[in-house]
């Protein structure tokens, strides 16, 4: 049992807690391996900080807070160490396990699509490209992009939406 001041977490619930934490972490758009690593870190943090669980809130709420805060901090820490380099010719990447269910033809098509999308993103005007890259590839929130670029949140949303529309039009023309 994991003991805390007023409550205890039964060991037989660890699998359920692990799955719950993993679902929370997966919502942060981590790749499969990073999600597993983050989930393990959160489980350790839940164990180590279990004494701070006072029972004022439900256990699930407390675990959610620990997991969410850890994911936010992890994302910021990783992004600060490895900013998205949009000048790199191959900055669009798929998660390591994302091709496992494709046959060789589908894999080739996905790789081709990746290249085409990367080329189109690189051709976007800089003021549209930067917020799109921060949002989808840097996993930043609108407010974080707004701060980083020094523009209002509404402008960030508008630029991302405009960039997506331009990409959609280019991809539709390419497919036809």
C-alpha positions as CSV (number, residue, x, y, z in Angstrom):
1,X,0.0,0.0,0.0
2,X,1.2,3.5,-0.7
3,X,0.5,5.4,2.5
4,X,-0.3,9.1,2.8
5,X,-1.4,11.3,5.7
6,X,-5.1,10.3,5.7
7,X,-5.5,7.9,2.8
8,X,-3.7,5.0,1.3
9,X,-3.5,3.8,-2.3
10,X,-3.9,0.0,-2.6
11,X,-1.2,-1.7,-4.6
12,X,-3.7,-3.6,-6.6
13,X,-5.0,-0.3,-8.0
14,X,-1.5,0.6,-9.4
15,X,-2.4,-0.9,-12.9
16,X,-5.6,1.2,-13.0
17,X,-3.7,4.3,-11.9
18,X,-0.9,3.6,-14.4
19,X,-3.5,3.4,-17.2
20,X,-5.2,6.6,-16.0
21,X,-1.8,8.5,-15.9
22,X,-0.9,7.2,-19.3
23,X,-4.1,8.5,-20.8
24,X,-3.4,11.9,-19.3
25,X,0.2,11.9,-20.7
26,X,-1.0,10.8,-24.1
27,X,-3.2,13.9,-24.4
28,X,0.0,16.0,-24.4
29,X,0.8,14.7,-27.9
30,X,4.0,12.9,-26.9
31,X,5.3,10.1,-29.1
32,X,4.7,6.6,-27.8
33,X,8.1,6.1,-26.1
34,X,8.1,9.6,-24.5
35,X,4.6,9.0,-23.2
36,X,5.7,5.7,-21.5
37,X,8.7,7.5,-20.0
38,X,6.6,10.4,-18.7
39,X,4.0,8.0,-17.3
40,X,6.7,6.2,-15.4
41,X,8.1,9.5,-14.1
42,X,4.6,10.5,-13.0
43,X,4.1,7.2,-11.2
44,X,7.3,7.7,-9.3
45,X,6.3,11.2,-8.4
46,X,2.8,10.0,-7.2
47,X,4.6,7.5,-5.0
48,X,7.1,10.0,-3.7
49,X,4.6,12.7,-3.1
50,X,1.9,10.5,-1.7
51,X,2.4,12.0,1.7
52,X,1.2,15.3,0.4
53,X,-2.2,13.8,-0.5
54,X,-4.4,15.0,2.3
55,X,-7.7,13.5,1.2
56,X,-9.3,16.9,0.8
57,X,-9.8,16.1,-2.9
58,X,-10.5,12.8,-4.5
59,X,-7.4,10.7,-5.2
60,X,-8.1,10.8,-8.9
61,X,-8.2,14.6,-8.9
62,X,-4.9,14.7,-7.0
63,X,-3.2,12.3,-9.4
64,X,-4.6,14.3,-12.4
65,X,-3.0,17.4,-11.0
66,X,0.3,15.8,-10.4
67,X,0.3,14.2,-13.9
68,X,-0.9,17.4,-15.7
69,X,1.7,19.6,-14.0
70,X,4.5,17.1,-14.7
71,X,3.5,16.9,-18.4
72,X,3.4,20.7,-18.7
73,X,6.8,21.0,-17.0
74,X,8.3,18.2,-19.1
75,X,7.0,19.7,-22.3
76,X,8.5,23.1,-21.4
77,X,11.8,21.6,-20.3
78,X,12.2,19.6,-23.5
79,X,11.1,22.4,-25.8
80,X,13.6,24.8,-24.1
81,X,16.4,22.3,-24.7
82,X,15.4,21.3,-28.2
83,X,13.5,24.2,-29.9
84,X,11.8,23.3,-33.2
85,X,14.3,24.0,-36.0
86,X,12.0,24.9,-38.9
87,X,15.0,25.5,-41.1
88,X,15.9,21.8,-40.9
89,X,14.7,20.0,-44.1
90,X,13.2,17.2,-42.1
91,X,11.5,18.9,-39.1
92,X,8.2,17.0,-39.5
93,X,8.5,13.6,-38.0
94,X,6.2,10.8,-37.1
95,X,6.5,9.0,-33.8
96,X,8.7,5.9,-33.8
97,X,5.7,3.5,-33.6
98,X,3.5,5.4,-36.0
99,X,4.2,3.2,-39.0
100,X,4.0,-0.2,-37.4
101,X,0.6,-1.0,-38.8
102,X,1.3,0.1,-42.3
103,X,2.2,-2.2,-45.2
104,X,5.2,-1.2,-47.4
105,X,3.0,0.7,-49.9
106,X,1.2,2.7,-47.1
107,X,4.5,3.4,-45.4
108,X,5.9,4.8,-48.7
109,X,2.8,7.0,-49.1
110,X,3.1,8.3,-45.6
111,X,6.8,9.1,-46.1
112,X,5.9,10.9,-49.3
113,X,3.1,12.8,-47.6
114,X,5.5,13.8,-44.9
115,X,8.0,15.2,-47.5
116,X,5.3,17.0,-49.4
117,X,3.8,18.5,-46.2
118,X,7.3,19.6,-45.0
119,X,8.0,21.3,-48.3
120,X,4.6,23.2,-48.2
121,X,5.2,24.2,-44.6
122,X,8.6,25.6,-45.5
123,X,7.1,27.6,-48.3
124,X,4.6,29.4,-46.0
125,X,5.3,33.0,-45.2
126,X,7.3,33.3,-42.0
127,X,4.6,35.0,-40.0
128,X,2.2,32.0,-40.7
129,X,4.8,29.3,-40.5
130,X,6.2,30.1,-37.1
131,X,3.0,29.9,-35.0
132,X,2.0,26.7,-36.9
133,X,5.3,25.1,-36.1
134,X,5.2,26.1,-32.5
135,X,1.7,24.8,-32.1
136,X,1.9,21.4,-33.9
137,X,5.6,20.5,-33.7
138,X,6.7,22.4,-30.6
139,X,3.5,21.5,-28.7
140,X,3.1,25.0,-27.3
141,X,-0.2,26.5,-26.2
142,X,-1.7,29.6,-27.9
143,X,-0.7,31.6,-24.8
144,X,2.9,30.3,-24.9
145,X,3.2,31.2,-28.7
146,X,1.7,34.6,-28.0
147,X,4.4,35.3,-25.4
148,X,7.2,33.9,-27.4
149,X,6.2,35.9,-30.5
150,X,5.0,39.0,-28.7
151,X,1.6,39.0,-30.5
152,X,-2.0,38.7,-29.2
153,X,-3.5,35.2,-28.8
154,X,-6.2,36.1,-31.3
155,X,-3.5,36.8,-33.9
156,X,-1.8,33.5,-33.1
157,X,-5.1,31.6,-33.6
158,X,-5.8,33.5,-36.8
159,X,-2.3,32.8,-38.3
160,X,-2.5,29.1,-37.4
161,X,-6.0,28.9,-39.0
162,X,-4.8,30.8,-42.1
163,X,-1.7,28.5,-42.4
164,X,-3.8,25.4,-42.1
165,X,-6.2,26.7,-44.8
166,X,-3.3,27.4,-47.2
167,X,-1.8,23.9,-46.5
168,X,-5.2,22.3,-47.0
169,X,-5.6,24.0,-50.4
170,X,-2.1,23.1,-51.5
171,X,-2.6,19.4,-50.4
172,X,-6.0,19.2,-52.1
173,X,-4.5,20.5,-55.4
174,X,-1.6,18.0,-55.0
175,X,-3.9,15.1,-54.5
176,X,-6.1,15.9,-57.5
